[in-house]
Structure formats: C-alpha cells, structure tokens
Amino acid sequence: DLAISVLIAFLWLVSTFVWAKALADIKVSTGASIVPGIESCKAPGTTCHFLSVTSMGILNVSVVFGLLNMILWAGNVWLVYKNTNLHS
C-alpha cells in the first residue's frame, strides 16, 4: 500500500536524522571538551590530558547507510506510486 510505504520512508528519514544527531552528541560527550568539566581535574596541582577516543568511523558509516536506505525507500514509494492507479 502506498500510504504504508510513504509512512515507512518518512519514519526512516526521521530516525536516520535522530541517529545522526545522537552520534554528534556522543562525539561531543566523549571529546576533549569534557576535560575542563571534570571535577578532579579542577583540583590545584592537577593536570589532565586528553589522549584519544576510539575511532567512530563505523558509526559514521551507519548514518550514511541509513540515508542511502531512506533513498531506496523513497524510490520504492515512487515506483509504487507510478505503478498504481493513483498516477494518471
């Protein structure tokens, strides 16, 4: 049914953007900017250094694949629309 396909494509788009925003928040929360906010690093005579964080390349790829999958769903919706009597 066309309505279900449109709904699924829309929900996929929304969920992909939500995941991309969550991934951006994860990167900020685990980046070097958190060091000044750590209470134990504020103690006199204490020096804190940020070394590194695990690579998040696979997570970036998951966002890209989510967008590609949404494009496939949009193509599916278009084909369903073109092959039904809704298109004149």
HELIX and SHEET records of a PDB file:
HELIX    1   1 LEU A    2  SER A   29  1                                  28    
HELIX    2   2 ALA A   32  GLY A   37  5                                   6    
HELIX    3   3 GLU A   39  LYS A   42  5                                   4    
HELIX    4   4 GLY A   57  LYS A   82  1                                  26    
END                                                                             
